[in-house]
């Protein structure tokens, strides 16, 4: 499934992001997944403070390479009283191969809303 919306994040992968095999380190991808999901949580609720409590069903379908233009698309799956679940789909446009886009990773991330003191709080309606 090609995501039609604008990505939450789009970034070109650099040599500093590689592992010992020369591909992009999975932890780098996970970090961007976490950010993309948090952006979705903020956009959907208007709230600014969320903490990540779980990443479920993280699937690495294909490697990411230096120079790939990587897009992180997010979709809100569920909003509870204090938590929000976001699906993040990651696609890479291969460097030097314009138009070749491949789904490389996907995950579900669960965030909990917290107040200024870091305590769990209810998710409020989105501010207009």
DSSP file (Angstrom, degrees, kcal/mol; ACC not computed):
  #  RESIDUE AA STRUCTURE BP1 BP2  ACC     N-H-->O    O-->H-N    N-H-->O    O-->H-N    TCO  KAPPA ALPHA  PHI   PSI    X-CA   Y-CA   Z-CA
    1    1 A X              0   0    0      0, 0.0     2,-0.5     0, 0.0     0, 0.0   0.000 360.0 360.0 360.0 120.7    0.0    0.0    0.0
    2    2 A X        -     0   0    0    101,-0.0     2,-0.4     1,-0.0    89,-0.0  -0.737 360.0-124.8 -84.9 129.6    1.5    3.3   -1.1
    3    3 A X        -     0   0    0     -2,-0.5     4,-0.1     1,-0.1    -1,-0.0  -0.616  21.0-168.0 -77.2 130.1    0.7    6.1    1.4
    4    4 A X        +     0   0    0     -2,-0.4    -1,-0.1     2,-0.1     3,-0.1   0.651  59.9  82.2 -93.4 -18.1   -1.0    9.0   -0.3
    5    5 A X  S    S-     0   0    0      1,-0.1     2,-0.2    69,-0.1    -2,-0.0  -0.266  93.8 -85.2 -81.9 171.4   -0.7   11.6    2.4
    6    6 A X        -     0   0    0      1,-0.1    -1,-0.1     2,-0.0    -2,-0.1  -0.522  51.7-109.1 -71.8 144.0    2.3   13.7    3.3
    7    7 A X        -     0   0    0     -2,-0.2    66,-0.3     1,-0.1     3,-0.1  -0.384   9.5-133.6 -72.2 153.7    4.8   12.0    5.5
    8    8 A X  S    S+     0   0    0     64,-2.4     2,-0.3     1,-0.3    65,-0.2   0.860  95.1  10.6 -68.6 -36.3    5.3   13.0    9.1
    9    9 A X  E     -A   72   0A   0     63,-1.2    63,-2.9     2,-0.0     2,-0.4  -0.994  63.2-174.3-142.2 144.0    9.0   12.9    8.5
   10   10 A X  E     +A   71   0A   0     -2,-0.3     2,-0.3    61,-0.2    61,-0.2  -0.977  18.7 162.3-139.7 129.0   11.2   12.6    5.3
   11   11 A X  E     -A   70   0A   0     59,-2.6    59,-3.2    -2,-0.4     2,-0.5  -0.996  37.1-124.7-148.5 147.7   14.9   12.3    5.6
   12   12 A X  E     -A   69   0A   0     -2,-0.3    57,-0.2    57,-0.2     2,-0.2  -0.832  36.1-123.4 -91.8 129.4   17.9   11.2    3.5
   13   13 A X        -     0   0    0     55,-2.3    54,-2.7    -2,-0.5     2,-0.2  -0.521  28.8-157.3 -77.3 139.2   20.0    8.5    5.2
   14   14 A X    >   -     0   0    0     -2,-0.2     3,-2.1    52,-0.2     4,-0.1  -0.679  31.9-102.7-114.6 164.3   23.7    9.4    5.7
   15   15 A X  G >  S+     0   0    0      1,-0.3     3,-1.7    -2,-0.2     7,-0.1   0.816 117.1  66.5 -56.5 -30.8   26.8    7.3    6.3
   16   16 A X  G 3  S+     0   0    0      1,-0.3    -1,-0.3     8,-0.0    -3,-0.0   0.687  94.6  60.7 -64.2 -15.4   26.7    8.1   10.0
   17   17 A X  G <  S+     0   0    0     -3,-2.1     8,-2.9     7,-0.0    -1,-0.3   0.367  84.7 110.6 -92.2   3.9   23.5    6.1   10.2
   18   18 A X  B <   -E   24   0B   0     -3,-1.7     6,-0.2     6,-0.3     2,-0.1  -0.367  55.3-142.8 -86.3 159.6   25.0    2.8    9.1
   19   19 A X    >   -     0   0    0      4,-2.8     3,-1.5    -2,-0.1    -1,-0.1  -0.338  47.3 -80.5 -98.9-171.9   25.7   -0.5   11.0
   20   20 A X  T 3  S+     0   0    0      1,-0.3    -2,-0.0    -2,-0.1     5,-0.0   0.648 129.2  58.9 -69.2 -13.5   28.8   -2.7   10.5
   21   21 A X  T 3  S-     0   0    0      2,-0.2    -1,-0.3     0, 0.0     3,-0.1   0.495 116.3-111.4 -92.3  -5.0   27.1   -4.3    7.4
   22   22 A X  S <  S+     0   0    0     -3,-1.5    44,-0.5     1,-0.4     2,-0.2   0.453  83.6 109.1  89.1   0.3   26.9   -0.9    5.6
   23   23 A X  S    S-     0   0    0     42,-0.1    -4,-2.8     1,-0.1    -1,-0.4  -0.578  84.5 -76.2 -99.8 171.3   23.1   -0.7    5.8
   24   24 A X  B     -E   18   0B   0     40,-2.9    40,-0.3    -6,-0.2    -6,-0.3  -0.504  53.6-109.9 -72.0 131.1   21.2    1.7    7.9
   25   25 A X    >>  -     0   0    0     -8,-2.9     4,-1.3    -2,-0.3     3,-1.1  -0.347  18.6-131.8 -60.7 132.4   21.1    0.7   11.6
   26   26 A X  H 3> S+     0   0    0      1,-0.3     4,-2.5     2,-0.2     5,-0.2   0.808 104.9  62.6 -58.1 -32.1   17.6   -0.5   12.7
   27   27 A X  H 3> S+     0   0    0      1,-0.2     4,-2.0     2,-0.2    -1,-0.3   0.828  99.6  54.2 -64.2 -31.9   17.8    1.7   15.8
   28   28 A X  H <> S+     0   0    0     -3,-1.1     4,-1.9   -11,-0.2    -1,-0.2   0.932 109.8  46.9 -65.4 -45.5   18.0    4.8   13.6
   29   29 A X  H  X S+     0   0    0     -4,-1.3     4,-2.4     1,-0.2    -2,-0.2   0.913 111.1  52.1 -62.1 -43.0   14.8    3.7   11.8
   30   30 A X  H  X S+     0   0    0     -4,-2.5     4,-2.4     1,-0.2    -1,-0.2   0.884 106.5  54.1 -61.5 -38.6   13.1    3.0   15.2
   31   31 A X  H  X S+     0   0    0     -4,-2.0     4,-1.9     1,-0.2    -1,-0.2   0.921 110.7  44.9 -61.6 -44.5   14.0    6.4   16.4
   32   32 A X  H  X S+     0   0    0     -4,-1.9     4,-2.9     2,-0.2    -2,-0.2   0.862 110.0  55.5 -69.0 -35.0   12.4    8.1   13.4
   33   33 A X  H  X S+     0   0    0     -4,-2.4     4,-2.5     2,-0.2     5,-0.2   0.936 107.4  50.4 -59.3 -45.3    9.4    5.8   13.8
   34   34 A X  H  X S+     0   0    0     -4,-2.4     4,-2.0     1,-0.2    -2,-0.2   0.912 112.5  46.2 -60.0 -43.8    9.0    7.0   17.4
   35   35 A X  H  X S+     0   0    0     -4,-1.9     4,-2.3     2,-0.2    -2,-0.2   0.923 111.7  50.7 -65.4 -44.3    9.2   10.7   16.3
   36   36 A X  H  X S+     0   0    0     -4,-2.9     4,-1.9     1,-0.2    -2,-0.2   0.900 111.5  48.5 -61.9 -40.7    6.7   10.2   13.4
   37   37 A X  H  X S+     0   0    0     -4,-2.5     4,-2.4     2,-0.2    -1,-0.2   0.890 110.0  51.2 -65.9 -39.5    4.2    8.5   15.7
   38   38 A X  H  X S+     0   0    0     -4,-2.0     4,-2.4     2,-0.2    -2,-0.2   0.880 107.7  53.2 -65.9 -37.5    4.6   11.3   18.3
   39   39 A X  H  X S+     0   0    0     -4,-2.3     4,-2.8     2,-0.2    -1,-0.2   0.922 109.7  48.9 -61.3 -43.4    3.9   13.9   15.6
   40   40 A X  H  X S+     0   0    0     -4,-1.9     4,-2.6     2,-0.2     5,-0.2   0.912 109.4  51.9 -62.7 -42.7    0.8   12.0   14.6
   41   41 A X  H  X S+     0   0    0     -4,-2.4     4,-1.9     1,-0.2     6,-0.4   0.921 112.7  45.7 -60.5 -43.8   -0.4   11.9   18.3
   42   42 A X  H  X S+     0   0    0     -4,-2.4     4,-3.4     1,-0.2    -2,-0.2   0.940 113.8  48.2 -64.0 -47.6    0.1   15.6   18.6
   43   43 A X  H  < S+     0   0    0     -4,-2.8    -2,-0.2     1,-0.2    -1,-0.2   0.871 114.5  46.5 -62.1 -36.7   -1.6   16.4   15.3
   44   44 A X  H  < S+     0   0    0     -4,-2.6    82,-0.3    -5,-0.2    -1,-0.2   0.829 129.0  21.5 -76.9 -31.4   -4.6   14.2   16.2
   45   45 A X  H  < S-     0   0    0     -4,-1.9    82,-0.4    -5,-0.2    -2,-0.2   0.680  89.0-130.2-110.5 -22.7   -5.1   15.4   19.7
   46   46 A X     <  +     0   0    0     -4,-3.4     2,-0.2    -5,-0.3    -4,-0.1   0.463  65.5 131.6  80.1   0.9   -3.5   18.8   19.9
   47   47 A X        -     0   0    0     -6,-0.4    -1,-0.3    -5,-0.2    -2,-0.2  -0.584  47.2-156.6 -88.7 151.4   -1.6   17.7   23.1
   48   48 A X        +     0   0    0     -2,-0.2     2,-0.6     1,-0.1    -1,-0.1   0.634  67.7  70.0-102.6 -16.7    2.1   18.2   23.5
   49   49 A X        +     0   0    0     65,-0.2    65,-1.7    -7,-0.1     2,-0.3  -0.893  51.6 145.5-117.7 113.7    3.2   15.6   26.0
   50   50 A X  E     -B  113   0A   0     -2,-0.6     2,-0.4    63,-0.2    63,-0.2  -0.985  27.3-154.7-136.1 148.6    3.3   12.0   25.2
   51   51 A X  E     -B  112   0A   0     61,-2.3    61,-2.5    -2,-0.3     2,-0.4  -0.955  25.5-116.9-119.8 146.6    5.6    9.2   26.3
   52   52 A X  E     +B  111   0A   0     -2,-0.4    59,-0.2    59,-0.2     3,-0.1  -0.679  34.9 169.5 -81.1 127.4    6.3    6.0   24.3
   53   53 A X  E     +     0   0A   0     57,-2.9     2,-0.3    -2,-0.4    58,-0.2   0.653  61.4   4.0-111.1 -22.6    5.1    2.9   26.2
   54   54 A X  E     -B  110   0A   0     56,-1.4    56,-2.8     2,-0.0     2,-0.5  -0.982  44.2-154.4-161.4 148.2    5.3    0.2   23.5
   55   55 A X  E     -B  109   0A   0     -2,-0.3     2,-0.3    54,-0.2     3,-0.3  -0.993  29.5-170.5-120.3 120.0    6.3   -0.6   20.0
   56   56 A X  E     +B  108   0A   0     52,-3.5    52,-2.6    -2,-0.5    -2,-0.0  -0.817  56.7   3.9-112.7 150.9    4.4   -3.6   18.7
   57   57 A X  E     -     0   0A   0     -2,-0.3     2,-0.6     1,-0.2    -1,-0.2   0.866  70.0-177.4  48.7  49.1    4.8   -5.6   15.5
   58   58 A X  E     -     0   0A   0     -3,-0.3     2,-0.5    49,-0.2    49,-0.2  -0.695   5.5-173.7 -76.6 121.5    7.9   -3.9   14.3
   59   59 A X  E     -B  106   0A   0     47,-2.9    47,-1.7    -2,-0.6     2,-0.8  -0.974  18.8-158.5-124.1 121.6    8.6   -5.5   10.9
   60   60 A X  E     +B  105   0A   0     -2,-0.5    45,-0.3    45,-0.2     3,-0.1  -0.865  16.5 174.3 -96.2 105.1   11.7   -4.8    8.9
   61   61 A X        -     0   0    0     43,-2.2     2,-0.3    -2,-0.8    44,-0.2   0.843  63.3  -2.8 -80.8 -35.4   10.8   -5.8    5.3
   62   62 A X  S    S-     0   0    0     42,-1.5    -1,-0.2    40,-0.1    40,-0.0  -0.986  79.8 -92.9-155.7 154.4   13.9   -4.6    3.5
   63   63 A X        -     0   0    0     -2,-0.3     2,-0.4    -3,-0.1    42,-0.0  -0.292  30.3-136.0 -70.5 158.8   17.2   -2.9    4.3
   64   64 A X        -     0   0    0    -40,-0.3   -40,-2.9    40,-0.0     2,-0.3  -0.928  21.8-153.2-113.1 142.1   17.7    0.9    3.9
   65   65 A X    >   -     0   0    0     -2,-0.4     3,-2.1   -42,-0.2   -52,-0.3  -0.765  28.8 -82.8-117.6 158.9   20.8    2.2    2.3
   66   66 A X  T 3  S+     0   0    0    -44,-0.5   -52,-0.2    -2,-0.3    29,-0.2  -0.347 117.0  23.9 -55.6 133.5   22.9    5.4    2.5
   67   67 A X  T 3  S+     0   0    0    -54,-2.7    -1,-0.3     1,-0.3    29,-0.2   0.182  86.8 136.3  92.9 -16.7   21.4    8.0    0.2
   68   68 A X    <   -     0   0    0     -3,-2.1   -55,-2.3    27,-0.1     2,-0.8  -0.381  56.3-130.4 -62.4 140.7   17.9    6.6    0.3
   69   69 A X  E     -AC  12  93A   0     24,-2.3    24,-2.9   -57,-0.2     2,-0.5  -0.863  30.6-160.8 -92.5 111.3   15.1    9.2    0.8
   70   70 A X  E     -AC  11  92A   0    -59,-3.2   -59,-2.6    -2,-0.8     2,-0.4  -0.829   8.7-164.4-107.3 128.5   13.1    7.7    3.6
   71   71 A X  E     -AC  10  91A   0     20,-3.1    20,-2.5    -2,-0.5     2,-0.6  -0.916   6.2-156.1-114.2 135.8    9.5    8.7    4.4
   72   72 A X  E     -AC   9  90A   0    -63,-2.9   -64,-2.4    -2,-0.4   -63,-1.2  -0.937  13.4-170.3-114.9 108.8    7.7    7.9    7.6
   73   73 A X  E     - C   0  89A   0     16,-3.0    16,-2.6    -2,-0.6     2,-0.3  -0.791   5.0-160.2-101.5 141.2    3.9    7.9    7.2
   74   74 A X  E     - C   0  88A   0     -2,-0.4     2,-0.3    14,-0.2    14,-0.2  -0.921  12.7-176.6-127.4 150.8    1.6    7.8   10.3
   75   75 A X  E     - C   0  87A   0     12,-2.2    12,-3.2    -2,-0.3     2,-0.4  -0.982  27.4-126.4-144.0 127.3   -2.0    6.8   10.9
   76   76 A X  E     + C   0  86A   0     -2,-0.3    10,-0.2    10,-0.2     3,-0.1  -0.633  28.2 175.9 -76.0 125.0   -3.9    7.0   14.2
   77   77 A X  E     +     0   0A   0      8,-2.9     2,-0.3    -2,-0.4     9,-0.2   0.814  61.2   1.1 -96.8 -38.7   -5.5    3.6   14.9
   78   78 A X  E     - C   0  85A   0      7,-1.5     7,-2.9     2,-0.0     2,-0.5  -0.992  50.1-158.2-156.3 140.1   -7.0    4.0   18.3
   79   79 A X  E     + C   0  84A   0     -2,-0.3     5,-0.2     5,-0.2     2,-0.1  -0.987  20.6 178.5-122.2 122.8   -7.5    6.7   21.0
   80   80 A X        -     0   0    0      3,-3.5    43,-0.2    -2,-0.5    -2,-0.0  -0.225  49.7 -79.0-102.6-163.3   -8.2    5.6   24.5
   81   81 A X  S    S-     0   0    0      1,-0.1    42,-3.1    -2,-0.1     3,-0.0   0.916 124.8  -0.8 -67.0 -43.8   -8.7    7.6   27.7
   82   82 A X  S    S+     0   0    0     40,-0.3    31,-2.9    38,-0.0     2,-0.3   0.455 125.4  65.2-124.2  -6.5   -5.0    8.2   28.2
   83   83 A X  E     - D   0 112A   0     29,-0.2    -3,-3.5    40,-0.1     2,-0.4  -0.818  52.5-161.8-123.9 160.3   -3.3    6.4   25.3
   84   84 A X  E     -CD  79 111A   0     27,-2.3    27,-2.7    -2,-0.3     2,-0.5  -0.998  10.8-149.4-138.8 135.6   -3.1    6.6   21.5
   85   85 A X  E     -CD  78 110A   0     -7,-2.9    -8,-2.9    -2,-0.4    -7,-1.5  -0.919  16.9-173.3-109.7 128.8   -2.0    3.9   19.1
   86   86 A X  E     -CD  76 109A   0     23,-2.9    23,-3.2    -2,-0.5     2,-0.5  -0.965  16.2-145.8-125.5 135.6   -0.3    5.0   15.9
   87   87 A X  E     -CD  75 108A   0    -12,-3.2   -12,-2.2    -2,-0.4     2,-0.5  -0.864  16.3-163.8 -96.9 132.6    0.7    2.9   12.9
   88   88 A X  E     -CD  74 107A   0     19,-3.0    19,-2.2    -2,-0.5     2,-0.4  -0.980   3.6-166.8-120.6 127.2    3.9    4.1   11.1
   89   89 A X  E     -CD  73 106A   0    -16,-2.6   -16,-3.0    -2,-0.5     2,-0.5  -0.943   8.3-155.1-112.6 132.3    4.8    2.9    7.6
   90   90 A X  E     -CD  72 105A   0     15,-3.3    14,-2.7    -2,-0.4    15,-1.4  -0.928  12.3-178.7-114.2 127.3    8.3    3.5    6.3
   91   91 A X  E     -CD  71 103A   0    -20,-2.5   -20,-3.1    -2,-0.5     2,-0.5  -0.956  11.4-152.9-124.2 143.8    9.1    3.7    2.6
   92   92 A X  E     -CD  70 102A   0     10,-2.8    10,-2.3    -2,-0.4     2,-0.7  -0.966   7.5-151.3-119.0 128.1   12.4    4.3    0.9
   93   93 A X  E     -CD  69 101A   0    -24,-2.9   -24,-2.3    -2,-0.5     8,-0.2  -0.885  38.2-117.7 -91.6 117.4   13.0    5.9   -2.4
   94   94 A X    >   -     0   0    0      6,-2.4     3,-2.0    -2,-0.7     6,-0.3  -0.294  24.5-110.4 -66.2 133.4   16.2    4.2   -3.6
   95   95 A X  T 3  S+     0   0    0      1,-0.3   -27,-0.1   -29,-0.2    -1,-0.1  -0.369 102.7  11.1 -60.8 132.2   19.2    6.5   -4.1
   96   96 A X  T 3  S+     0   0    0    -29,-0.2    -1,-0.3    -2,-0.1     2,-0.2   0.486 113.3  85.8  78.2   1.5   20.1    6.7   -7.8
   97   97 A X  S X  S-     0   0    0     -3,-2.0     3,-2.4     3,-0.1    -3,-0.3  -0.570  70.8-156.8-132.8  69.2   16.8    5.1   -8.8
   98   98 A X  T 3  S+     0   0    0      1,-0.3     3,-0.1    -2,-0.2    -3,-0.1  -0.146  77.0  16.3 -52.0 135.3   14.2    7.8   -9.0
   99   99 A X  T 3  S+     0   0    0      1,-0.2     2,-1.0    -5,-0.1    -1,-0.3   0.240  88.8 122.2  87.1 -14.4   10.7    6.6   -8.5
  100  100 A X    <   +     0   0    0     -3,-2.4    -6,-2.4    -6,-0.3     2,-0.4  -0.724  39.2 175.4 -84.4 105.1   11.7    3.2   -7.1
  101  101 A X  E     - D   0  93A   0     -2,-1.0     2,-0.4    -8,-0.2    -8,-0.2  -0.926   7.8-175.6-115.5 133.9    9.9    3.2   -3.7
  102  102 A X  E     - D   0  92A   0    -10,-2.3   -10,-2.8    -2,-0.4     2,-0.5  -0.989  29.6-122.5-131.8 135.0    9.9    0.2   -1.4
  103  103 A X  E     + D   0  91A   0     -2,-0.4   -12,-0.3   -12,-0.2     3,-0.1  -0.641  37.5 169.6 -70.7 125.7    8.1   -0.4    1.9
  104  104 A X  E     +     0   0A   0    -14,-2.7   -43,-2.2    -2,-0.5   -42,-1.5   0.717  54.0   4.9-113.1 -28.9   11.0   -1.1    4.3
  105  105 A X  E     -BD  60  90A   0    -15,-1.4   -15,-3.3   -45,-0.3    -1,-0.4  -0.992  51.7-176.4-154.2 154.0    9.5   -1.1    7.8
  106  106 A X  E     +BD  59  89A   0    -47,-1.7   -47,-2.9    -2,-0.3     2,-0.3  -0.983  11.1 165.9-151.1 154.5    6.2   -0.8    9.7
  107  107 A X  E     - D   0  88A   0    -19,-2.2   -19,-3.0    -2,-0.3     2,-0.4  -0.990  31.8-127.8-160.2 159.0    5.2   -0.6   13.3
  108  108 A X  E     -BD  56  87A   0    -52,-2.6   -52,-3.5    -2,-0.3     2,-0.4  -0.969  28.7-166.8-110.7 133.2    2.5    0.1   15.8
  109  109 A X  E     -BD  55  86A   0    -23,-3.2   -23,-2.9    -2,-0.4     2,-0.5  -0.971   8.2-153.4-124.8 135.8    3.5    2.5   18.6
  110  110 A X  E     -BD  54  85A   0    -56,-2.8   -57,-2.9    -2,-0.4   -56,-1.4  -0.931  14.1-174.2-111.3 128.5    1.5    3.2   21.7
  111  111 A X  E     -BD  52  84A   0    -27,-2.7   -27,-2.3    -2,-0.5     2,-0.4  -0.882  12.7-148.9-117.6 150.0    1.9    6.6   23.5
  112  112 A X  E     -BD  51  83A   0    -61,-2.5   -61,-2.3    -2,-0.3     2,-0.2  -0.976  21.2-123.4-118.4 134.9    0.5    7.7   26.8
  113  113 A X  E     -B   50   0A   0    -31,-2.9     8,-2.3    -2,-0.4     2,-0.3  -0.555  33.2-173.0 -74.0 136.8   -0.4   11.4   27.4
  114  114 A X  B     -F  120   0C   0    -65,-1.7     6,-0.2     6,-0.3   -65,-0.2  -0.926  17.3-126.8-130.1 156.5    1.3   12.9   30.4
  115  115 A X    >   -     0   0    0      4,-2.5     3,-2.1    -2,-0.3     6,-0.1  -0.211  48.1 -79.7 -88.9-173.6    1.0   16.2   32.3
  116  116 A X  T 3  S+     0   0    0      1,-0.3    -1,-0.0     2,-0.1    -2,-0.0   0.710 132.5  52.6 -62.7 -20.4    3.8   18.7   33.1
  117  117 A X  T 3  S-     0   0    0      2,-0.1    -1,-0.3     3,-0.0     3,-0.1   0.390 120.5-107.6 -95.5   2.8    4.8   16.5   36.0
  118  118 A X  S <  S+     0   0    0     -3,-2.1     2,-0.3     1,-0.3    -2,-0.1   0.604  73.9 138.4  83.8  11.4    5.1   13.3   33.9
  119  119 A X        -     0   0    0      1,-0.1    -4,-2.5     0, 0.0    -1,-0.3  -0.692  63.6 -94.5 -92.8 144.6    1.9   11.8   35.3
  120  120 A X  B     -F  114   0C   0     -2,-0.3     2,-0.3    -6,-0.2    -6,-0.3  -0.231  50.7-178.7 -53.4 138.0   -0.6   10.0   33.1
  121  121 A X        -     0   0    0     -8,-2.3    -8,-0.3   -39,-0.2     2,-0.1  -0.950  30.6 -91.3-140.4 159.7   -3.4   12.3   32.0
  122  122 A X        -     0   0    0     -2,-0.3     2,-0.5     1,-0.1   -40,-0.3  -0.400  40.7-113.3 -71.4 146.6   -6.6   12.0   29.9
  123  123 A X        -     0   0    0    -42,-3.1     2,-0.1   -43,-0.2    -1,-0.1  -0.697  36.7-150.1 -79.3 124.6   -6.4   12.8   26.3
  124  124 A X        -     0   0    0     -2,-0.5   -77,-0.1     1,-0.1     3,-0.1  -0.446  27.0 -82.4 -91.7 167.5   -8.4   15.9   25.6
  125  125 A X        -     0   0    0     -2,-0.1    -1,-0.1     1,-0.1   -80,-0.1  -0.361  60.1 -88.8 -65.5 148.9  -10.3   16.9   22.5
  126  126 A X        -     0   0    0    -82,-0.3     2,-0.3     1,-0.1   -80,-0.2  -0.334  41.0-121.3 -62.7 137.0   -8.2   18.4   19.7
  127  127 A X              0   0    0    -82,-0.4    -1,-0.1     1,-0.1   -80,-0.0  -0.586 360.0 360.0 -77.5 140.5   -7.9   22.1   19.9
  128  128 A X              0   0    0     -2,-0.3    -1,-0.1   -82,-0.0    -2,-0.1   0.462 360.0 360.0 -80.1 360.0   -9.1   24.0   16.9
